[in-house]
């Protein structure tokens, strides 16, 4: 029931995903009086789903705390409960992001060894696709959180994007080691001696360049980078549209360039990259953009399916029993590890 075009775009998206992945089955939570009439002609979807009637919904502007307190009978909460009760393998929603995160964390909890879940997604780059986290769930982060994000992001890149040995970078205001706030430098010191393929600090222009496979940032920086990229893409698209409408010759030129422009549009189509996942939870939760259409929602379902079929939660739980970023030290506290790293660095120089 969430999203600008719900429930129609959700149902159509589920139909598209069913064609792509014939093994999918759905539990669809929402107002049956609205869902039923829309599904009359969706024969393929009707055969693959069960409707769970839930008249209550979480509104787009509802505060996370209010939704958590009053939304126990909402479609969002019931869908998350189904994952907790192992009635479903994952949940996909286009609803209120804050409410979805709050409910998911409360119901599913985090995997042992992970302090906070992080929002992750992926973007087109010069070299392919790059994963990025956190995209807004955690505005302020400690070094420990950033290290955990790096481990989760590396696993996401391997599981969903198919990277064999993902490289990881920390988003900073410069690539020099003395730059950035203390938490960034502390995380940098830990990750330099970790078992993951860490490439050091990166800057904003490295994201689109595909310098690394995984970009790690606090939620404030990550969300600003995400929204800036989305805004720039819309700006360029509008400039191109206006250019081809500027004159008769330009309009004729569009006819010759149309095929190439269609390929470009497909390459950067945000619907192909829809589906931010809440990494660190003890269950698969994928957030579709609220303004996405059916094709975008189908992509988000595909992200959830990839994580489920690759056993992402079990792999992450195993990973955080002995995190590779800390395996060289029998120390639980990140601060102690940082001091060890800094001492070793000084002694070798």
Secondary structure as UniProt FT lines:
FT   TURN            4..7
FT   HELIX           8..20
FT   TURN            22..23
FT   STRAND          26..30
FT   HELIX           32..39
FT   TURN            40..41
FT   HELIX           43..47
FT   STRAND          49..53
FT   TURN            60..61
FT   HELIX           64..70
FT   TURN            72..73
FT   HELIX           75..84
FT   TURN            85..86
FT   STRAND          90..93
FT   HELIX           97..108
FT   TURN            112..113
FT   STRAND          118..125
FT   TURN            126..127
FT   STRAND          128..133
FT   HELIX           143..159
FT   STRAND          167..171
FT   TURN            177..178
FT   HELIX           182..192
FT   STRAND          197..202
FT   HELIX           205..209
FT   STRAND          214..216
FT   HELIX           219..244
FT   HELIX           248..268
FT   HELIX           270..273
FT   STRAND          276..279
FT   STRAND          284..287
FT   TURN            290..291
FT   HELIX           294..309
FT   TURN            310..311
FT   HELIX           312..319
FT   TURN            320..321
FT   TURN            324..328
FT   HELIX           334..348
//
